[in-house]
Amino acid sequence: MDKIKALWQLAKRFENLIKYAIIGVSGICLDFAVFYLLYKKMGVYYQFANFISVSCGITNNFLLNAFFNFKRKDKLLTRFIKFYSVGIGGLLANSILLYIFIEMLKCDVMITKLIAGLAVAANQYVLNRAFSFRR
């Protein structure tokens, strides 16, 4: 019973991180799905498709984090601008990784998109918690 209590307390301690990770996965899934539709099904240039799909993921993650994770509903437009600004840094890193792996190393676009998205997502939590959703 003590181990269950300790595990529960650990989960409560990292509740925001756990929720952020779950929300982040939903954003990555949305990003990847939109990218797939634009790039594979509609033939949109991969960098343009990346911009649109990442923007969808950023918006999804902002709304879910604002209302369900950090529960910060005040100054939504200001917070969204901050959140999107952090996301733009991730978008830039994502776009550079796509270019390097697709154009220079000739890797598969879809695999590269997935790996780049996961790599960039790691630092977004720290930046958004400190910058976009601070109290």
C-alpha positions, 0 to 999 in steps of 0.5 A: 500500500505504501508503494501505491501511495508513493507512486501516487504522490510522485504522479501528483508531483509531476501532474503538469508534466504528465498532462503536458506529455499526453497533450503533446502526443495529441498535438504530434498526432494532429501535426503528423495527420495534417502533414500526411494529408497535405503532403501525401494526399494533396501534394503540398510542398513539405515545408509549407505542409510542415508550417500548416501542420505544426501550426495546427499542433501548436493551436491544439496544444495551447487550447488543451494546456490552457483549459485542462492542464495549467488551467490559465484562462486569463489573457488567452490572446497574450498567452497564445502569442507567447505559446505560439512564439515558443512554437515558432522556435520549434517550427524553425528547428523542425524545418531545419531538421526536415531540410537536412534529413530530406534534402541533404541526407535523402531520408524518407519525408514521413519518417523524418517528420515524425522524428523531427517532431518528437525531437523538438517537442522535448524542450517545448514543455520547459519553455511553455511552462516558464514563459506561456503559463507562468502564474 
